[in-house]
Amino acid sequence: MVHFYPKTAWQWLKTEDQNKTIQAFKGNQFCSGEGAEVHTQRVCPDLSECFSEFTALAESLLLPLLALEKQK
């Protein structure tokens, strides 16, 4: 199973803080996270269970984009 949640992935790259990233995935009373979507809840009810796979994929896909942004 490939776990890639783009908004949560950007949170990871910006903070590299597991707790903040998981909280962004879950959302809060003011803003729902990507984990609130019904399909996502079914395939990934707890991001911490696949966090290392998620971060590896997030970094491999988004770090090149972040590097390009920093070059500007």
N, C-alpha and C positions, 0 to 999 in steps of 0.2 A: 504494500500500500504506500503510495506517495502522499506525504503530508506536506502541502505547501499552501500557506495562507498569506497572501501578499502583504496585507496591512500589518499583520503580526510579524512577518519577516522583516519589514522595514524597522519596526520597533526594536527587534533584536539587533539589527545592524547599527542603529543609532545609539543604543544603550549598553548592549552586551550584558544585560541584567536579566537573568532567568525569571525572577519574580515579576518584574515589570512586564516582561514579554508575555508570560502566562496570564497576567491580569488583563493585558490588552486583548488577548485572545478571548477571555471570558467576558469582558466588558464590565460595566457597572450600571448603577441606577440611572445615569445620565446618557450613556452611550452603549449600545449593544456591540459586542465584539464579534469577530468572525465565528467564534465557537457557538454563538447563539443560533446560527442557522440550523434548521432541522436536519438536513443531510449531514452537515459537519458533526452535529451531536451524535449521529448514528455511527459514523466512521471513526470519529476521534472525540470521545466524550471527555478525555483528559489529556491535554497536550504534554504534560510532564512525562507520560508513559513513552512517548516517542520523541522527546525533546532533542536528543542528540542527532537523530536522523533529520528532524525538522531544521535544526540549525545548520547542519552540513549542506542540505539542499538550498536553504536560504542564502548561505554564503556563496555557494558555487554559482547560483543564478544571479544574485544581485550585487555582489562585490564588484564585478566588472562595470556595472552601471554606476555604482558609487565612485569608482575610480575615474570614469569618464567625466562625471559631474565635478569632481575635484580638480580636473585638468582645466576647466573653463575659468 
